[in-house]
Amino acid sequence: VTGTGEIREPEGEVHRSLANLQKKTALLPDYRLDKEDKQVGTDLDEGSAARPSTEPGTPLSGFVGGILTLLLAGALGLFLKRYHLRTQVGHKKNNTSL
């Protein structure tokens, strides 16, 4: 629902353990540069409409996420290319007697 705080976390040991791991390893928790626990998402002034967040961590999070995705996709592409070339070379060695 819009305009409410964080949703209630599910109860359970696995969820708590994974949430703690995420809090410790997050590069930009809640799209913020500082580690303080502040409400994020919109800048609200009395009598004004909600505006997108102007925190510097928000665009930085998008940039870092894009770079990490690009690097992961590139690494996967290189791995698949090398694996494919290796299997082709092995296949050609086995068929050289024809």
PLY file of the C-alpha trace (Angstrom):
ply
format ascii 1.0
element vertex 98
property float x
property float y
property float z
element edge 97
property int vertex1
property int vertex2
end_header
0.00 0.00 0.00
1.34 3.38 -0.93
2.37 5.81 1.75
3.07 3.22 4.42
6.35 2.20 5.98
8.19 -1.04 5.46
6.14 -4.19 5.12
6.13 -6.61 8.02
8.95 -9.15 7.77
8.01 -12.84 7.76
8.93 -14.71 10.87
11.41 -17.53 10.69
15.04 -18.34 11.39
16.04 -18.66 7.72
14.56 -15.26 6.88
16.27 -13.61 9.86
19.63 -15.16 8.94
19.39 -14.06 5.31
18.22 -10.56 6.31
21.23 -10.19 8.61
23.55 -11.34 5.82
22.00 -8.82 3.45
22.39 -5.99 5.97
26.08 -6.82 6.41
26.90 -7.17 2.70
24.70 -4.49 1.07
26.78 -1.93 -0.83
24.10 0.76 -0.68
21.42 -0.28 1.83
18.06 1.37 1.08
19.78 3.25 -1.78
21.68 5.40 0.74
25.36 6.21 1.05
25.22 6.41 4.84
24.34 3.50 7.10
21.76 5.44 9.12
18.27 3.97 9.23
16.15 6.72 7.66
12.88 6.56 5.76
13.55 6.58 2.04
11.53 6.67 -1.13
10.00 10.15 -1.18
10.74 13.60 0.12
7.63 14.80 1.92
7.00 18.36 3.00
3.79 19.41 4.68
1.19 20.22 2.04
3.29 19.05 -0.90
2.92 16.08 -3.19
5.33 13.16 -2.98
8.46 13.60 -5.09
11.06 11.04 -6.10
13.98 10.73 -3.74
16.86 13.15 -4.28
19.34 11.08 -2.32
22.67 10.74 -4.20
22.70 7.02 -3.47
19.63 6.39 -5.65
21.22 7.11 -9.06
24.50 5.67 -7.82
22.70 2.42 -6.97
21.31 2.23 -10.49
24.74 2.89 -12.01
26.50 0.33 -9.79
23.76 -2.24 -10.47
24.03 -1.66 -14.22
27.82 -2.04 -14.19
27.63 -5.23 -12.10
25.00 -6.67 -14.45
27.13 -5.80 -17.48
30.21 -7.41 -15.92
28.27 -10.54 -14.97
26.77 -10.87 -18.46
30.19 -10.30 -20.05
31.86 -12.89 -17.83
29.12 -15.40 -18.61
29.53 -14.71 -22.34
33.30 -15.23 -22.18
32.86 -18.45 -20.21
30.33 -19.82 -22.69
32.50 -18.83 -25.67
35.57 -20.54 -24.21
33.55 -23.61 -23.27
32.08 -23.78 -26.77
35.51 -23.38 -28.42
37.00 -26.04 -26.14
34.27 -28.53 -27.04
34.68 -27.78 -30.77
38.46 -28.31 -30.62
37.92 -31.61 -28.80
35.35 -32.65 -31.37
37.67 -31.78 -34.31
40.54 -33.78 -32.78
38.30 -36.83 -32.56
37.19 -36.50 -36.22
40.59 -35.84 -37.88
40.94 -39.44 -39.01
38.08 -39.07 -41.54
0 1
1 2
2 3
3 4
4 5
5 6
6 7
7 8
8 9
9 10
10 11
11 12
12 13
13 14
14 15
15 16
16 17
17 18
18 19
19 20
20 21
21 22
22 23
23 24
24 25
25 26
26 27
27 28
28 29
29 30
30 31
31 32
32 33
33 34
34 35
35 36
36 37
37 38
38 39
39 40
40 41
41 42
42 43
43 44
44 45
45 46
46 47
47 48
48 49
49 50
50 51
51 52
52 53
53 54
54 55
55 56
56 57
57 58
58 59
59 60
60 61
61 62
62 63
63 64
64 65
65 66
66 67
67 68
68 69
69 70
70 71
71 72
72 73
73 74
74 75
75 76
76 77
77 78
78 79
79 80
80 81
81 82
82 83
83 84
84 85
85 86
86 87
87 88
88 89
89 90
90 91
91 92
92 93
93 94
94 95
95 96
96 97
